[in-house]
Amino acid sequence: MNHQKVAPYVFVLPFIVSFLVFFVYPIVQSFIMSFQEVVPGETIFVGLENYKKIWNSDFFKALYNNTRYTFWTLVLLIPIPFVLAVLLNWRETIFRNFFKSIIFIPSLTSVVVAGIIFRQIFGELDGSPMNTILHWFGLPSQRWLQSSALGMIALVMLAIWRWTGVNMTYYLSALQTIPRELYEAAEIDGAGAVRKFFSITVPLLRPVTIYVLTISIYGGYAMFTESYILWGGRQSPQGIGLTIVGYLYQQGFEYFRLGVGAAVGIVLLFIVFGVNLIQLRLLGMFKRED
């Protein structure tokens, strides 16, 4: 009997230990470091000075870029995978498994490799793929990574290419749990495909949509590698590719201001936490049940 009581704790112990060591401990240490100036051999308590130092145009530019990126990824990376999942879950769709594989494969590609490829696709030369497409429509070549709007298009397209398959898989898995009897009953009542989609599919996939929305917000504000690779690790023109994590990297590892970098990380944590709380509240996840 004692073994039966102890067994569940033994099974969850690895998770608890890893959570404490690799998540809680780094956050606590970063929070402490954000109030310190770290110099070789010693640390100096500086209070809120590090937080005052990040109150500048570079940080707000990074916050603006991440917010734009997050907005566009939410607008595109929820409805597109949703619709694709519904189409590929439909039994009449031909080559369903083939299309599932094709759409999911990009998520297996290294973000570094994908970034290098997209940097070539959105190159400035007339022969780059995107400029070639523009020429087909009689439009002039563009310097894609030298403009704020065009650079954001490159970032968002890279995100769509990499993550559509992942979000689609979430929706496909959820679609398998919807009883077919619901659709059959709706058909008996005379409901068409559109009515079934909005009255059955959309409401029952709401929990998955909230989950995808939550992780997408985190991914949007934590985006760094894509921007770093697209601009080749260099500072982008007028900071159009600067991200919050990129600013953290710049302060902590290029300028060796670890305390400032830690402060940026803590602010980012609260931003993501706050935005997700707001969207969960708006979606009714915290409504009190009577």
Solvent accessible surface area in square Angstrom, and as a share of the most:
residue,aa,sasa,rsa
1,M,162,0.73
2,N,112,0.57
3,H,158,0.70
4,Q,130,0.58
5,K,122,0.52
6,V,81,0.46
7,A,37,0.29
8,P,71,0.45
9,Y,158,0.60
10,V,85,0.49
11,F,162,0.68
12,V,70,0.40
13,L,97,0.48
14,P,87,0.55
15,F,137,0.57
16,I,74,0.38
17,V,73,0.42
18,S,44,0.29
19,F,85,0.35
20,L,91,0.45
21,V,76,0.43
22,F,158,0.66
23,F,106,0.44
24,V,51,0.29
25,Y,131,0.50
26,P,56,0.35
27,I,53,0.27
28,V,71,0.41
29,Q,74,0.33
30,S,40,0.26
31,F,92,0.38
32,I,80,0.41
33,M,61,0.27
34,S,0,0.00
35,F,42,0.18
36,Q,41,0.18
37,E,77,0.35
38,V,42,0.24
39,V,43,0.25
40,P,138,0.87
41,G,89,0.86
42,E,102,0.46
43,T,76,0.44
44,I,77,0.39
45,F,152,0.63
46,V,37,0.21
47,G,16,0.16
48,L,107,0.53
49,E,78,0.35
50,N,4,0.02
51,Y,47,0.18
52,K,129,0.55
53,K,91,0.39
54,I,6,0.03
55,W,189,0.66
56,N,50,0.25
57,S,90,0.58
58,D,73,0.38
59,F,10,0.04
60,F,80,0.33
61,K,61,0.26
62,A,0,0.00
63,L,44,0.22
64,Y,119,0.45
65,N,4,0.02
66,N,0,0.00
67,T,59,0.34
68,R,47,0.17
69,Y,9,0.03
70,T,6,0.03
71,F,112,0.47
72,W,113,0.39
73,T,7,0.04
74,L,37,0.18
75,V,62,0.36
76,L,52,0.26
77,L,8,0.04
78,I,24,0.12
79,P,63,0.40
80,I,64,0.32
81,P,0,0.00
82,F,18,0.08
83,V,75,0.43
84,L,48,0.24
85,A,0,0.00
86,V,40,0.23
87,L,90,0.45
88,L,9,0.04
89,N,37,0.19
90,W,152,0.53
91,R,161,0.59
92,E,118,0.53
93,T,34,0.20
94,I,125,0.63
95,F,144,0.60
96,R,78,0.28
97,N,114,0.58
98,F,117,0.49
99,F,85,0.35
100,K,54,0.23
101,S,58,0.37
102,I,87,0.44
103,I,36,0.18
104,F,71,0.30
105,I,94,0.48
106,P,15,0.10
107,S,18,0.11
108,L,129,0.64
109,T,34,0.20
110,S,57,0.37
111,V,32,0.19
112,V,66,0.38
113,V,73,0.42
114,A,0,0.00
115,G,0,0.00
116,I,76,0.38
117,I,81,0.41
118,F,15,0.06
119,R,72,0.26
120,Q,108,0.48
121,I,45,0.23
122,F,1,0.00
123,G,17,0.16
124,E,75,0.34
125,L,142,0.70
126,D,92,0.48
127,G,65,0.63
128,S,10,0.06
129,P,65,0.41
130,M,29,0.13
131,N,0,0.00
132,T,44,0.26
133,I,66,0.34
134,L,28,0.14
135,H,75,0.34
136,W,185,0.65
137,F,151,0.63
138,G,68,0.65
139,L,91,0.45
140,P,90,0.57
141,S,39,0.25
142,Q,63,0.28
143,R,146,0.53
144,W,13,0.05
145,L,16,0.08
146,Q,73,0.32
147,S,38,0.24
148,S,38,0.24
149,A,61,0.47
150,L,36,0.18
151,G,1,0.01
152,M,9,0.04
153,I,76,0.39
154,A,0,0.00
155,L,3,0.02
156,V,10,0.06
157,M,79,0.35
158,L,0,0.00
159,A,1,0.01
160,I,40,0.20
161,W,94,0.33
162,R,20,0.07
163,W,96,0.34
164,T,11,0.07
165,G,1,0.01
166,V,29,0.17
167,N,7,0.04
168,M,2,0.01
169,T,54,0.32
170,Y,70,0.27
171,Y,0,0.00
172,L,18,0.09
173,S,66,0.42
174,A,14,0.11
175,L,11,0.05
176,Q,120,0.53
177,T,104,0.60
178,I,13,0.07
179,P,68,0.43
180,R,117,0.43
181,E,113,0.51
182,L,76,0.38
183,Y,41,0.16
184,E,90,0.40
185,A,51,0.39
186,A,16,0.13
187,E,95,0.42
188,I,149,0.76
189,D,123,0.64
190,G,65,0.62
191,A,25,0.19
192,G,41,0.40
193,A,81,0.63
194,V,107,0.62
195,R,155,0.57
196,K,31,0.13
197,F,48,0.20
198,F,127,0.53
199,S,60,0.39
200,I,22,0.11
201,T,6,0.03
202,V,55,0.32
203,P,64,0.40
204,L,84,0.42
205,L,1,0.01
206,R,104,0.38
207,P,86,0.54
208,V,30,0.17
209,T,35,0.21
210,I,11,0.06
211,Y,110,0.42
212,V,0,0.00
213,L,29,0.14
214,T,37,0.22
215,I,58,0.29
216,S,17,0.11
217,I,4,0.02
218,Y,132,0.50
219,G,35,0.34
220,G,2,0.02
221,Y,14,0.05
222,A,28,0.22
223,M,8,0.04
224,F,44,0.18
225,T,45,0.26
226,E,17,0.08
227,S,6,0.04
228,Y,83,0.32
229,I,24,0.12
230,L,1,0.00
231,W,11,0.04
232,G,32,0.30
233,G,30,0.29
234,R,171,0.62
235,Q,139,0.62
236,S,14,0.09
237,P,43,0.27
238,Q,169,0.75
239,G,18,0.18
240,I,10,0.05
241,G,7,0.07
242,L,32,0.16
243,T,3,0.02
244,I,0,0.00
245,V,35,0.20
246,G,10,0.10
247,Y,5,0.02
248,L,43,0.21
249,Y,74,0.28
250,Q,24,0.10
251,Q,8,0.04
252,G,2,0.02
253,F,121,0.50
254,E,83,0.37
255,Y,107,0.41
256,F,156,0.65
257,R,92,0.34
258,L,63,0.31
259,G,3,0.03
260,V,4,0.03
261,G,4,0.04
262,A,12,0.09
263,A,0,0.00
264,V,0,0.00
265,G,20,0.19
266,I,10,0.05
267,V,34,0.19
268,L,20,0.10
269,L,71,0.36
270,F,124,0.52
271,I,37,0.19
272,V,17,0.10
273,F,121,0.50
274,G,26,0.25
275,V,47,0.27
276,N,17,0.09
277,L,71,0.35
278,I,108,0.55
279,Q,17,0.08
280,L,34,0.17
281,R,155,0.56
282,L,144,0.72
283,L,62,0.31
284,G,20,0.19
285,M,95,0.42
286,F,98,0.41
287,K,161,0.68
288,R,222,0.81
289,E,162,0.72
290,D,188,0.97
